[in-house]
Amino acid sequence: MAKLFQPTQAGDIALKNHIVMAPLTRNRSPGAIPNDMNVEYYRQRATAGLIITEATAITHQGQGYANVPGLYSKEALDGWKRVTDAVHAEGGKIVVQMWHVGRISHTALQPNGGKPVSSTNRIAKAKTYLVNADGTGGFTDTSEPRALETSEIPGIVEDYRKAARAAIDAGFDGVEIHGANGYLLDQFMRDGVNDRTDEYGGPIENRARLTFEVVEAVTREIGARRTAIRISPVTPSGESYDSNPQAIFTHVVEGLARYDLAYIHVVEGQTGGERDYRQGDNPSFDYKALRAAYEKAGGKAAWMVNNGYNRDMALEAVETGAADLVAFGKPFIANPDLVERLEKNLPLNTPDQSTFYGGTAKGYIDYPLLEKVA
Ligand SMILES: Cc1cc2nc3c(=O)[nH]c(=O)nc-3n(C[C@H](O)[C@H](O)[C@H](O)COP(=O)(O)O)c2cc1C
C-alpha cells in the first residue's frame, strides 16, 4: 500500500493516513455556534487522517465574516464538543484552526461596533461578508482598522492561550494557529502591511515576534506536540505583501524549530490559485529551501503541504518524503469519502462553488458517497 494511505504521526496525534482535510470556512454557524449540520459535515469526513476545522475566531474581536464559528462562548464550545465527539466516534482526529482576522473585518462584526485591530491603521482593499437580521447578505468593504497599542499585545497573546485551552477542553486533538492568508499574524509578519515603529515592527525579528509569542503561549498551555501552525508565504489575500517572503518565512520556520510542534502547514503558492505565484519582483519561492532551513535549525515536526494537490502529486510527495502530510481543500468539500476514492483511484465529485460560503445543507452535507455514485 502506498505510504499516503498508511498510518503516521504528527506530534502526539496518531493519524490513520497521511491525508488531511484543509481548513475550509463554510459560514454555516449562525451566532458563531457549531450546530447539528456542522456536526454531520465533520462526521462525514472523519476518514481523513486529520481534519483541520474551518477558521474559528478566538474572540469576538477576532471575527471577520458572518456565521463563522467561535471558540469563546460556552454555547460555541458545547457545539464543538459535539463535533469532536462525533469525529472521534468514527475513529477520526480533529484540530481547530485558531483565527484572529485582524483588519479583515467590519465594525458590524466587532464588539460594540468598534474598529477592527491590526498591525497598522491602513485599511485593506478587501471584502468581507455580512448578513442582515432578515437573513439577506452580501459582500462589503472591510472597515478601517486601528493599530494595536504595544500595551495591548499581551492581551492578544493571552486570547490565543485561552482559546487553546478551551479547544482542548472541547475535545480537540490539538490546534492549528492560523498564520496564513493575510490575517492578524500575517499582518504583523509582512512589511507591506506592518508599518509599526515599536518592537513589533521593522526588522524581520520584530515582525515575527507576535507569532512567536503566540506559539510560546499556546505550547506552554497545551504542549507543543498538540500545537501546529499554518503559513502561506506568498499569498496576497487581504493585500498582504512582503518585499522578501523567503527571508521572513525562513526566520519564522527557524524560530519554530525551537518547539517540538505537531506539524508545520505550508500553503505553496497563492492559496486556491497559482502554485508558482510570485509576490512583486521576487523570484519563485523556494519551498525546499524553507524546509531545509527548518530541519537545519533542528525542526522535527511533520511537514504538511497544500494547494492544488491531486492524487498523483500527493502520492509522490509522501513517497519521496517531500512532504509528510498532504492537505486537500476543495476535494474534501465535494467528497466526504475522499480517502477511499484516492485509495481506489476512483472519480471525484465536482465541488459546487456557489454553495461554498453560507447557505443550507445543499452543497454541504449532501455530496454523494461512492456507493451512491455507481
Ligand atoms: C470555501 C473555502 C474556504 C476556505 N477557508 C479557509 C480557512 O478557513 N482557513 C484557511 O487557512 N484556508 C481556507 N481556505 C483555503 C484552503 O484551506 C486551501 O488552502 C485551498 O482551498 C487550496 O487547497 P485545494 O487546492 O486542495 O483546495 C479555504 C478555501 C475554500 C475554497
The ligand as an ORCA input file, in Angstrom:
! r2SCAN-3c Opt
* xyz 0 1
  C     -14.539     27.523      0.610
  C     -13.122     27.707      1.094
  C     -12.902     28.117      2.398
  C     -11.600     28.249      2.888
  N     -11.407     28.571      4.204
  C     -10.164     28.585      4.738
  C      -9.958     28.774      6.131
  O     -10.903     28.890      6.926
  N      -8.682     28.806      6.580
  C      -7.610     28.665      5.755
  O      -6.464     28.704      6.213
  N      -7.783     28.438      4.428
  C      -9.019     28.374      3.920
  N      -9.208     28.078      2.577
  C      -8.044     27.652      1.777
  C      -7.938     26.122      1.782
  O      -7.592     25.638      3.076
  C      -6.849     25.638      0.792
  O      -5.648     26.266      1.135
  C      -7.195     25.925     -0.661
  O      -8.513     25.514     -0.974
  C      -6.220     25.224     -1.609
  O      -6.280     23.821     -1.438
  P      -7.043     22.880     -2.518
  O      -6.408     23.182     -3.841
  O      -6.798     21.484     -2.053
  O      -8.486     23.292     -2.492
  C     -10.494     27.992      2.043
  C     -10.728     27.609      0.717
  C     -12.019     27.463      0.239
  C     -12.239     27.001     -1.174
*
